[in-house]
Amino acid sequence: MNQQVIGKYRWTICALLFFATTINYLDRQVLSLLATDLSKEFGWSNTDYANITAAFQFVYAFSMLFAGRVIDKLGTKRAFVLAITIWSLGAIMHAFAIGIGEGINGILTSLGMTVVPVSIAGFMMSRAVLALGEAGNFPAAIKATAEYFPKKERSFATGIFNSGANVGAILAPLTVPVIAAAWGWQMAFIIIGGIGFFWMAAWMVFYDTPASQARMGKAELDYINSDCAVVPDPAAGAPAAGIVKPKTSWFKLLGYRQTWAFALGKFMTDGVWWFFLFWLPKYLAATYGLKGTDIIVPLAVLYSMTMVGSIGGGWFPTYFINRGDNPYDGRMKAMLAIAFIPLVVLLAQPFGYISFWVPVILIGIGASAHQAWSANIFTTVSDMFPKHSVGSVVGIGGMAGGMGGVLLTKLGGWLFDYYGAMGQISTGYMIMFSICALAYLAAWSMMKTLVPRYREITDL
């Protein structure tokens, strides 16, 4: 079909998902950019900081599991509104973390329980609320992509909206240190956290299910559903008559190797991205003395590199698909090639003595590869599972990825305190960079072992 004839409204939806993901990552990165100054102000150790970030990842992990179910139940439009409302409020809560921490400790004291430092309690609670809302972004975005794009375009669309993570990661160091320097760290959380409410207004106006979307023509709707066994009836605004939307239990989904392949792939690799996101500012401060506005340019360059991986990684499988591979096999071939790229991170510490730009560039290449991997691993779900269960499967994988992130974050905090006390913190970073470099080949091997050949799920 001619692209101009069938219309392009689905790319408007992709743009909305891109901006939602940008805001998602802006909000979650504010803390990491202020971590050095906040650690000094409140006396946090690396383990304290790891506990605060782990609180986000732990709640995010379990929320992802339920987020998929909520999205499948409420529908993409209402679920996204709920998610961004919660996470925007959670982001703003960080500005009031001390008062929140005092309230938490007051409750703990009245119950005869051990209190924790006020700052740690307040920031952990704020991170938990932020995580609760942010867990809805990717399951909802993947579900919207499955609704609005045929299979052959999904990894490219996913790569585009997923690149919003990179844009958010770029914009954060360009804005957060400047806002904090001008008006204080509290205003950085308030201003960045408030952006989500503007996006929500646009989402309410422009999003609806494809069958009910007045701004989209029939030719584009037919194109979207060109690889579906059952094509929705646009006049009815719902599935064709006689088709009942099934509900799938988690236990049934866990009975499929495809679910476990996705979950293990996420468990093995999501923590790498969390580590880069939450620990790079502290790494540059501890190793090279860069902090505050000094980290603006290095982090902006690093995360700019990741956009290449996100969009290029989304396109990469089409090379194999156009040569005759089915979408899943094409994606797995692309993911194998991508899995070798993070090995360059092994060189970050040995050659870091030359300049801080050496690890910045090498880690940027590894982070770019992660985004390419992420664009494809998400899409393996919509390749194999029916649309009504995509949100739930992504939620299961998201929970696994979040738990992997918790373990890697806690390991990092312990290693950095342990080796830092010995004056050898670089050894701690070498160990963590080695784990990050090898994670993708290990993950691909597990996924391929579980699902050696493509098989679409048709009995849900």
N, C-alpha and C positions, 0 to 999 in steps of 0.2 A: 504494500500500500504506500501511497505517497504521503510523506509526513505532513505536508501542508494541508492535504485534503482531510486527513483524519483528525486534525486539531492537535493542540498542545496544552490543553488545560491541565493535564496530569503533571506537567512540569511546574505549574503554579503551586500545586500541592507539595511537590518536591522542594520548592523554594521555602515554603512555610516550615517544612520539617528541618531544612537546613538552618533556618534562623532559630528554631526551637532548640536545636542541638548546640548552636553557638551560645545561646543564653545559658543552657544547661552547664556547659563547661566554664563559662565566665563565672557563674555562681560558685561552682565547686573549687575553683582555683584561687579564689581570693585569699583563703587561709594560708595556702602554701607560699604565696608571695609575701605575706606578712609574717611568716613563721619565725624568721630570724629575730625580728624586732619584738614579736610577742613572746618568744622564748626568753629573751633577755629581760623584758618587762615583768614577766610572771615567774621567771626562774624554772622554766620547763627543761627537763633533760630530753635526750633523743627518745627515750622510752616513753616519756609523758606525751611527746608529740605523736609518737607512733600510736599510743592508746587513743588519742583524740581522732586521728585519721582512721584508725581501725574501727572506731564507733560508727563512723560514716559507712565504711565498707561492710560492716557486720549487718547494720540495719538495711543497707542497700541490697545486700545479698538476699535476705529473707523477704524484703518488700518486693523484689523482682519476681519472686515465686508467686506472690499474690497479685502483683500488678498485672501479670498476664491474664489471670482469671478475671480480674475486675474489668480489664479492657475488653475481653471477649464478652463479658456480661453487659457492660454499660454501652459499648460501642466506642469507636475511636474518638468521635468528637467530644462527647461528654467526659470521657476518661482523661483526655488530654487537658481539658479545662481544669479538672480536679487536680491533676498532677502538678501543673505549673502554678496553681494557686498555693498549694502546700509548699512546694520547693521555694517559691519566691518569699513566702513568709518565713520559712526556715533560714533562708539566706540573710534576711533582715534581722532575725533573732540574734545573730552573732554579735551585733552591735551592743546588745543588752546582756551579754553572756555573764557579766559579773553579778548583776542583779538576779539573773536566772539561777546562777550557781548558789547564791546566798539562799534563795528560796528552796532549792533542792536540799541543801545542807540543813536548813531548818526542819524540813520534813524528816530527813534521816535522823536528826537528833531527837525529835519527838518520838520516833519509833525505836530509839535505843540502838541505832545502827551506826557504824563507823562512817564518819564524814570524809570527804576527799577535798583537796584544795578547790576553793571557790572557782577559780578560773578554769580548771580542768573540767569540773562538773558542768559549768555553764556552756563551755564550748562543745563538750560531748553531747549535751542535750540539743544544742543548735544543729550540730552535724547530723544527729539522728533524724530531726525533722526534715532537714534538707534532703537527706537520703531517702526518706519515706516518699517524698514527692518526685525526686529525680529518677527514682526507679521506674516511673511510668514512661519516661521519654522514649527509650529504645524499643520496648515492646510495642508501644503505640505507633511509633514511626515505622517499624517493620510491618506492622499490620496494615497501616495506611498504604505503604508501598505495595504490599500484596494485593490490596484492593484496587489500586490505581494503575498498576503496571503489569504487562504480560511478563512471563518468566524471563524471556530473553533480555529484557531491559532492567530487571530488578537489581542486579548487582551494580550496574552503572548508576541507577537512581540512589541506591544505598550508599555508594561511594560518594555521591554528591552531598547527600544530607549528612553523612558521617563526617565529611570534611568540615562541617560546622564545628566539630570538636576541635579541629586544628585552628580554625578562625577564632574560636573562643579562647583557646590557649595562647594565640598570638595577641589578641586584644587585651587579655588580662594583664600581662606585664607592661603593656603600653599605657594602661589607664590606672590600675590599682595603686602602684607606688606613687604616681603623681597625685591622685586623690588623697591618699593617706598623708603625703607630705604637706599638702595644702590645707586639709580640713581634719586630719586625724583618721586613725584606722577604723573607728566606728562608722564614719561617713562612707568609707569604701564599701563596707558591707551593705549599708542602706541604699546607696545610689545604684550599685550593681544589682542588688536584689530586686529593686523596683522595676527593672526593665521588663521582666516577664509579663507584667500586667498589660503592657502595650501590645506584646505579641498575642496575648489571649484575645484581645479585641479583634485583631485581624483574623485569627482562627475562627472565631464565631461567625464572621461575615463570609469567608471564602470556602470553608470546608463543609461538605456533606458527602454522604455515600455516593459512589458513582451513579447508581441507578436513580438517585434523587437529585443529582447535580444539574441544576437548570443552566449553568454556564457551559456545559459540555454537550457536544453534539452526539447523535446516535452513532456516527461513523467511528468516533473515538471510543465510545463505550464498547462497540463491537470489537474494536482492535484490542482493547484491554482484556476482554473476555475471550479472545481468539484461541487461547489454549486451555479453556475451562471446559470441563465435561458438561456442566449445567450453566447456561447463560441466564442471568437474572432478567426478569421482565421489567423494563424501565417504567412502563405505565403503572405497574403495581408498586414500584419503589421497594421491592422486597424480592426474595427468591421466588422462582417460578412456582405456580400453584401445585400443591401437593408435596412440596419439598419442605421438610421440617428441619430447621437448623439443629444439628445434633450437639449434645454436650458431652465432652470427653473428660473423664476423670484423670487426675494426675497419675494414679496407679496404672491406668491403661497406657498412658503415654510413656511411662517408665518401662513398660514391657517391650518397647521398640529399641533396637540397637541404634537407630538413627538419633533418638533422643539422647542416649548415652554418649554417642560420638560428639554431638554438639556440646553437651555439658562438659565433657572432659576437655575438649578443645578450648572452651572458655576458661575452665578452671586452671589450665596450664598457662594460659597467655594473658588473661585480663590483668593479672597482678603486675605484669611487666609495665603496662601502660599506667596503672595506678602509681607504681614506683616512680616512673619518669615524671608524672604529673605532680606528685606530692613531695618528692624528695630532691628534685633537681635544684630548686633555689637554695636549699640547705647544703647541697653538695658544692655548689659554686661558692657559697659563703665559707664553708669549712675548708675547702681545698685551695681556693684562690682569693678569698677575702672579698668576694663580690657580694654586695647586698644593696637593698633599697633600689634607687634608680640605676645603679651600676648593672643590674641584671636585665634591664629592659632590652637592649640590643641583642645580647646572646640568646635569650629565650625567644625573642621575636624571630630571629633567624632560624633557630632550631624548629620551632613549631610551624614556620612558613614551609620548611622542607617537608613536613608531614602531609601537607595538602597534596603534594605530588603523589605520595603513596596512596592516599585515600581515593582520589579520583582515578589515578592510573591503575590502581589495584582493582577498582570496580570495572574498568574497561578490559583489563588483561584477559579474563576468561573468554571474552568474545573471540579472541584469536583462535582458541581451541574449538569453540562452539562453531565458528564459521568453517572450520576444517572438518566438521562432521561429528564432533563429540556431543553427547547430550549435556545439558547445563551442569549437572552435578559433576560429571567426569571432567568437564572443562574447568570447573572451579577448583577441583582437587589438584589438577595438574598445575594450575596457576599458584595455588597455595603452597605446593611443594617448592616451586621456584622461589616464592617469596620467603619461605622458611629459612633459606640459606643466608639471606641478606643480613639478619641481625647478628651474625657471627662477627661482623666488623666491630661490634661493641666490645669484644674481647681486647681490642687494641687501645681502648680509651685510657685505661690506667697506665699501661707500659709506655705510651707515647705522650701522656698528658703533661710531662715535664717541659715539652717544647712550648706550649701555650695553652691557655684555657680553651682556645678555639678548636684544638684537636679533639678533646672529648665532646665539645658542643656539636661539632660536625658529625663525628662518628655516632654519637647517641641520636642525633637528628636523623641519620640514615636508618638506625634501628627503629626509632619511633615511627618513621615513615613506613617502614615495612610492616609495623604493627597495624597501622591504619589500612594498609592494603589487605592484610590478613583479615582484619575485622570486617571490611566491606564484603568479603567473600564468605566468611564463616556464618555471618548473619543470614546470608541469602541461601545457604544450604538448607535452612529450615523451610523456607517457602518453596524451594525446589521439590521437597519430598513430602511435606505435610499439607493437608487441605487448609484453605484460608481460615476457617473457623477455629482451628487449633493452633495457628501460628503464634498468637500472643501467649498462649500457655506454654508452648515449647520454648519460646524465647525467654519467658520468665524463669523456667527451670534452669536453662543455661546461664541466665543472668545471676541466679542465686549461686550456682557453682563458680562462676567467674568472680563474684563478690567474695566468696569464702577463700578462693585462691588469693585474692588481693589482701584479705585480712592476714593470712599466714605470711605472705611476703613482706607486708608492712611491719608486722610484729618481729619477724626475723631481722629486718633491716634495723629497726630501733635497737634491738639487743646487740647486734653486731657493731653498730656505730658507737654505742656506749662502751662496749667491751674493749674494742680496739682503740677507741678514742682515749680511754683511761690509760692505755699503754703507749699513747703517742703514735699509734700506727693506724689511724682511721682509714688511710688509703687501702689497707688490707681488707677492711670491711667492705669498701666500695668495690674492690676487685672481685670479691666473692659474689656480691649482688649483681654486678655486671655480667659475670659468667653465667649465673642462673638465667638472667634476661636473654642472653645471647643464644642459649641452647634450648630454651623453652619451646620454640616453634617447631623444630624438627621432632622433638619428643611428642608434641601434641599431634602433629600430622601423622606420625607413625601409629599412634593410638587410634585416631579417627579412621585411618585406612584399614586398620586391623578389624575394627568393629563393623565398618561398612565398606567392604572391598569393591562392591559394584553398586551402581545406581538402582534403587528400587523405590518407586513412589508409593506412599501410604494411601491405600484406597479403601480401607475397611474401618475408617473412623466416622 
